[in-house]
Amino acid sequence: MFCYQCEQAAKGEGCTKIGVCGKQPEVADLQDLTAYAMRGLALVAKRGRETGNTSENVDAYMAESLFSTLTNVNFDDKYFVAMINQIVRYRDELRAQIENTGNTLDLPEGPATWVPASDEAGLLAQAEDKGLLNYPTDNPDIASLMHTLLFGLKGIAAYADHAQILGKRDPEIYAFFEKALSAGYDGVERSLEDWVGLVLECGKINLRTMELLDEANTSTYGNPTPTEVPLGHRKGKCILVSGHDLKDLDMLLQQTEGKGIDIYTHGEMIPCHGYPELKKYPHFYGHFGTAWQNQQKEFKNFPGPILMTTNCLQRPQDVYRDSIYTTGLVGWPDVPHIDHDAKGWKDFSPVINKALEMDGWTDDEDKGTVLVGFGHNAVMGVADKVVEAVKSGAIRHFFLVGGCDGAKPGRNYYTEFVEKTPKDTVVLTLACGKFRFFDKQLGDIGGIPRLLDVGQCNDAYSAIQIALALSKAFDTPVNELPLSMILSWYEQKAVAILLTLLYLGIKDIRLGPTLPAFITPNVLNFLVENYDIKPITTPDEDLKAILGSAA
């Protein structure tokens, strides 16, 4: 195996024996083979789209397949064996459909013609020359950009999958999957500049995908509103929901209504408390724990079952292994999985029955609250106050401090940075990176909280909309606003978001705790020269560089 798609790549170079995430080499190789098979489907689907032969099932499966290979989603080798075979079935069915309408494909030998082995051992043998180190180029910078493009696609796929679950699709997104996955395998020669263009186009498509998901979430569950979320618990039976998926939470809330079971969020599910159509349930109570990487320490202390809805799963520990469940694209060998029926409905009875069997919380405990629900609609609702505070000097600067959290040393930088921000500055935050400081009491500026939780990682769209609105309000380019982005990254959704910021021309981004291993020195120089992207240093040095000596 060779995998370096996440920030915790071994030695900052890549995992070659077992993933830091717990991914076994067999699973890593099958995921690479899944991506290779997807390129074959993309080549055929691209030709199909050109000839009017499209398939909604193929479109949806592209997003699902790519999402399943994202870090910390699925660790089950059998899942990927089945997925590879389904991808090839879709490819061959679509090929036949295209040819039956009188069209030809004329595709080169490779992923479009590849025949999978009949068993897992054969597939693993085929995977040996289909990984990241076997891309069809001798140019390390082009390979770097091809990898960056693939990782960005995986991030887009996560957001596209969430959106399509709620019934929102855009053909432009699926067409880009086909275009980007085909590149390098379609026989077309591309220059370094061509690959840079594709990578930036990936950022453009991710912006559209996040916009679509924002529309899906808010049209279904309403615009988030500022909401106090308890960090303690109350006596009673309980279920913990982790991951990112709003519809799974909604279905669970419906099925537990009136059963005496309280629902708690974990990780990136905390912003769900701000959605009107979710927080209307009285048994949707509070939040337990912090970021994904702490689950092995935290889950053992939760006295009810745990439902993992999307990525961020770690190897379940024995102490809670019989009370954890997966659903959607998440999977771990021998962990019970809740699937959906033909209409998308999921029966969470096994989780509910487990909650009724377990002790639940035996007392009440108050651990204070945190405030969530500051999406772009909520912030824009007080835009006049924000603008006036900036004009009067009450607010000197905005910081967007957020992104993925992780276990690697150095991430305390973000805690210290937020703690040291001056009292006349506002911190916007999103994604699980906020758990480094989400419970800090920073106070307010004229009634505007100094710490504004914008939401999940996909709610980067909200942060972008807030920045664009401020730019319009002050009639100044975004790069000239009193706004600085201090980002942490871990997995491929963060890659997609970074590409979106670059597509928008956002400059002077500080990124950490380390720079991606898949970025070559030449590609890094391009980013520095064109976007002034830079690694984080220390909180004191970075604050001084941003604010000057008055920091």
Secondary structure, DSSP 8 states (H G I E B T S, - for coil): --B--STT-GGGT-BSSS-TTS--HHHHHHHHHHHHHHHHHHHHHHHHHHTT---HHHHHHHHHHHHHTSTTSB--HHHHHHHHHHHHHHHHHHHHHHHHTT------SSTTT----SSHHHHHHHHTTSSGGG-S-S-HHHHHHHHHHHHHHHHHHHHHHHHHHTT---HHHHHHHHHHHHTTSSS----HHHHHHHHHHHHHHHHHHHHHHHHHHHHHH-----EEEESSB-SBEEEEEESS-HHHHHHHHHHHTTTTEEEEE-GGGGGGGG-HHHHTSTTEEEE----GGGHHHHGGG-SS-EEE-SS------GGGGGGEEEETT-B-TTS-EE-B-TTS-B--HHHHHHHHHS--B-S-B---EEEE---HHHHHTTHHHHHHHHHHTS--EEEEEEE---SSTTTHHHHHHHHHS-TTEEEEEESGGGGGTTT----EETTEESEEEEESGGGHHHHHHHHHHHHHHHTS-GGGSSEEEEEE--SHHHHHHHHHHHHTT----EEESS--TT--HHHHHHHHHHH--EE---HHHHHHHHHGGG-
